[in-house]
């Protein structure tokens, strides 16, 4: 297997302004409610892979109780710990990479959202991450994945390898400038982002993703011994009202561990 990079440097670049990119707390709460509704039994435990700043784990913990979170970034772990201390939410954190994480206990719900799986850049490592997540599930437990949709990224590039776009934010004077590069085979995506604040500050970060289609995630999960609990195309958002079309920016898949 390709050598594992335990800390890809994401937190060093983004931890201090990550929550500025996702200011909509109502959206985080909707995600948390959806995850809570998928949990077969909160007493069996909950694990987030790639907890980040705790943006999803904290509102989820307020609904179902303790959530344990892994992140390979020490900066993100520190941010989540600080958020938990301020919020009083029952989350615990651990600096760890799912690709080398031992089975210490099992969980009824394991989830990786906000394109965490995409940040693993080799298909064999993505498959290994799903296998290890499956090993952490209780029988009847569920794995939930939210990933960047390759079809959408290819579409916004319109046949070009490079494109740039600006996303204005509601706060006056703020917005995100994205310089986007797509590999020739449409699998790797580089985004260099400049966050513009009203005070004229402009932190910069670059992230890399291996783009996915729902069929790839389903294949990883099936190989890991899980069964699908969602449409083949996945869902387009956390309402679970519609399957993900090619235009959907992300897709959500749900997988279950058999009870026998």
Beta strands, then each sheet from edge to edge (+ up, - down):
strand 1: 46-49
strand 2: 67-71
strand 3: 91-95
strand 4: 107-112
strand 5: 137-148
strand 6: 162-168
strand 7: 175-182
strand 8: 188-196
strand 9: 204-210
strand 10: 226-228
strand 11: 250-257
sheet 1: 3+ 2+ 1+ 4+ 5+ 11- 10+
sheet 2: 6+ 7- 8+ 9-
end
